Each structure stands twice: as structure tokens, then as C-alpha cells.
């Protein structure tokens, strides 16, 4: 009988790689829908890298909402890559035909259990290293559309599954 054990440390390089996939989608969203502004995307990237490195993010979502309902959005769920399997997809193929006139852009991050285990002082110290401070918010409800799982990004034992909310 053979027993196999493995130990893997998730590195900053791997976090940058995964964040680059999400950021590519953000840039494509910016080109298609003119939001978020391209000059703020590097700050989103820096923030996401740090959260990934430390394991402080469980979900990351951006998109457009009107009257508290999603119009189009992209949700990224951070998971154990060994449990997810599959290939490492290319970013992109962002849904391009949503009517975002009069809509608000949003970008929300859901913290992981590791974040919750930190003291308030530890959380504040970490946040002081980030390019901006997030305020609390809540995700909009689903609008007239549906969710589809369309991409998986993997590296270093971590997977990020992308789901897209698309209008009907």
C-alpha cells in the first residue's frame, strides 16, 4: 500500500496569476461597458492579489445593477483546486450585450473564514496595506436573467470558478 501526501504553499506569483485572469475580465468589462474606469483596475488587482495570498477572500463579484437587481455580473468563487479539477481556462468571453444604461457598477468582495479569524487590529493592519478601503455593501438580487458557470482558473492548488449572470 502506498500513501501519498503533498504539501503545497500558495505563492504570491500564483496569486498574481489568478488575479490576472479576473483583471482581464475587468478590463474587458471596462472596454465593453465603460466601467469600471481602466485607471482603477490596477488597484483592484493589487487588492485581490493580497487577499488571495493570505486566503482572505471567498468570493469576488463585479457587475451592473439597476434598482437593486443584477443586470449582468461576474462572480468568482475561490476554492481548493484539488477539489475542483478541470483545466485552467483563458479569461475573457465576457457577456457583451447587456443594456447597462442607467445602471450602477459594483465591485464586492466576500471575506473568507481566515479573515474572520483575525482580530480587529490584524484586519485593520492588513487593510492599511491596500490601495483603497472597501466599505460594507450587499449584493443585488438577481434580475431578469440566469447564472451560468463558464470558466475555471487554477494555479497552485487554488481554483477560481467564474459564474456569469446574464440577462434573458
C-alpha positions as CSV (number, residue, x, y, z in Angstrom):
1,X,0.0,0.0,0.0
2,X,1.3,3.4,-1.0
3,X,0.4,6.6,0.8
4,X,0.9,9.9,-0.9
5,X,1.0,13.2,0.8
6,X,1.7,16.5,-0.6
7,X,2.3,19.9,0.8
8,X,1.8,23.0,-1.3
9,X,2.3,26.6,-0.4
10,X,0.3,29.1,-2.4
11,X,2.7,31.8,-3.6
12,X,2.4,35.5,-4.4
13,X,3.3,34.6,-8.0
14,X,0.4,32.2,-8.2
15,X,-1.9,34.8,-6.6
16,X,-0.9,37.3,-9.3
17,X,-1.5,34.7,-12.0
18,X,-5.1,34.1,-10.7
19,X,-5.8,37.7,-10.1
20,X,-4.6,38.5,-13.7
21,X,-7.4,36.3,-15.0
22,X,-10.1,38.2,-13.1
23,X,-8.4,41.5,-14.0
24,X,-8.5,40.6,-17.7
25,X,-12.3,40.2,-17.3
26,X,-12.4,43.6,-15.6
27,X,-10.6,45.2,-18.4
28,X,-12.9,43.6,-21.0
29,X,-15.9,44.8,-18.9
30,X,-14.4,48.3,-18.9
31,X,-14.0,48.2,-22.7
32,X,-17.5,46.9,-23.3
33,X,-19.4,48.9,-20.7
34,X,-17.1,51.8,-19.9
35,X,-17.0,50.8,-16.3
36,X,-15.0,50.4,-14.1
37,X,-12.6,53.0,-15.3
38,X,-9.4,51.4,-16.6
39,X,-7.2,53.5,-14.4
40,X,-8.7,52.0,-11.2
41,X,-8.3,48.4,-12.3
42,X,-4.7,48.1,-11.1
43,X,-5.9,49.0,-7.6
44,X,-8.5,46.2,-7.8
45,X,-5.7,43.8,-8.9
46,X,-3.4,44.8,-6.1
47,X,-6.2,44.3,-3.5
48,X,-7.2,40.9,-4.9
49,X,-3.6,39.6,-5.0
50,X,-3.1,40.4,-1.3
51,X,-6.4,38.8,-0.4
52,X,-5.6,35.7,-2.4
53,X,-2.1,35.4,-0.9
54,X,-3.4,35.4,2.6
55,X,-6.5,33.4,1.9
56,X,-8.9,36.2,3.0
57,X,-11.3,36.1,0.0
58,X,-14.0,33.5,-0.6
59,X,-15.9,35.3,-3.4
60,X,-15.3,38.4,-5.6
61,X,-18.1,39.8,-7.7
62,X,-18.5,42.8,-10.1
63,X,-21.2,43.8,-12.4
64,X,-24.1,46.2,-13.0
65,X,-27.3,46.6,-11.1
66,X,-30.4,48.7,-11.5
67,X,-33.0,49.2,-8.8
68,X,-31.2,46.6,-6.6
69,X,-31.3,43.9,-9.2
70,X,-28.4,42.4,-11.2
71,X,-28.3,43.2,-14.9
72,X,-25.1,41.4,-15.7
73,X,-22.3,40.3,-13.4
74,X,-19.4,38.0,-12.8
75,X,-18.9,36.1,-9.6
76,X,-15.6,34.4,-8.8
77,X,-15.6,31.7,-6.0
78,X,-12.2,30.8,-4.6
79,X,-11.9,27.0,-3.9
80,X,-9.5,24.3,-3.2
81,X,-8.1,23.5,-6.7
82,X,-7.7,19.8,-5.8
83,X,-11.4,19.5,-5.2
84,X,-12.4,21.4,-8.4
85,X,-10.2,19.7,-11.0
86,X,-10.5,20.7,-14.7
87,X,-8.4,22.8,-16.8
88,X,-7.1,26.4,-16.5
89,X,-9.3,28.4,-18.8
90,X,-8.4,31.6,-20.7
91,X,-10.1,34.7,-19.3
92,X,-12.5,36.7,-21.4
93,X,-15.6,36.0,-23.4
94,X,-17.4,38.5,-21.1
95,X,-21.1,38.8,-22.0
96,X,-21.2,41.8,-24.3
97,X,-24.9,42.6,-25.0
98,X,-26.3,43.8,-21.6
99,X,-28.2,47.1,-21.5
100,X,-26.4,48.9,-18.7
101,X,-28.0,52.4,-19.4
102,X,-28.8,53.9,-16.1
103,X,-27.2,51.1,-14.2
104,X,-24.6,51.3,-11.4
105,X,-21.4,49.4,-11.4
106,X,-20.5,47.5,-8.3
107,X,-17.5,45.5,-7.1
108,X,-17.8,43.5,-3.9
109,X,-15.5,41.1,-2.0
110,X,-16.7,38.4,0.4
111,X,-14.2,37.6,3.1
112,X,-13.2,34.0,4.0
113,X,-13.2,32.3,7.4
114,X,-9.5,33.1,7.7
115,X,-10.4,36.8,7.6
116,X,-13.0,36.3,10.3
117,X,-10.4,34.6,12.5
118,X,-8.3,37.7,12.6
119,X,-8.6,40.2,15.4
120,X,-9.9,43.7,14.5
121,X,-6.3,45.1,14.9
122,X,-5.0,42.5,12.5
123,X,-7.7,43.3,10.0
124,X,-7.1,47.0,10.2
125,X,-3.3,46.4,9.8
126,X,-3.9,44.4,6.7
127,X,-6.3,46.9,5.2
128,X,-3.8,49.7,5.7
129,X,-1.6,48.0,3.2
130,X,-4.2,48.0,0.4
131,X,-4.6,50.7,-2.2
132,X,-8.1,51.6,-1.0
133,X,-10.5,50.8,1.8
134,X,-13.8,49.0,1.0
135,X,-17.0,50.0,2.6
136,X,-19.6,47.4,3.6
137,X,-22.2,46.6,1.0
138,X,-24.6,44.0,-0.1
139,X,-25.0,42.2,-3.4
140,X,-28.0,43.0,-5.5
141,X,-30.8,40.4,-6.1
142,X,-30.9,38.5,-9.3
143,X,-32.8,40.4,-12.0
144,X,-34.4,39.1,-15.2
145,X,-31.7,36.6,-16.2
146,X,-29.8,33.5,-15.2
147,X,-26.5,32.2,-13.8
148,X,-24.1,30.1,-15.9
149,X,-20.8,28.5,-14.8
150,X,-18.4,29.4,-17.6
151,X,-14.7,29.4,-16.6
152,X,-12.3,27.9,-14.1
153,X,-8.9,29.5,-13.3
154,X,-6.4,27.3,-11.4
155,X,-3.0,27.6,-10.1
156,X,-1.0,26.3,-7.1
157,X,-3.8,24.2,-5.6
158,X,-6.3,27.1,-5.7
159,X,-9.2,27.4,-8.2
160,X,-11.4,30.3,-9.0
161,X,-14.7,29.4,-10.6
162,X,-16.4,32.1,-12.6
163,X,-20.1,32.3,-12.9
164,X,-21.8,34.9,-15.1
165,X,-25.3,36.4,-14.5
166,X,-26.7,37.0,-18.0
167,X,-29.9,38.9,-18.9
168,X,-32.6,37.0,-20.8
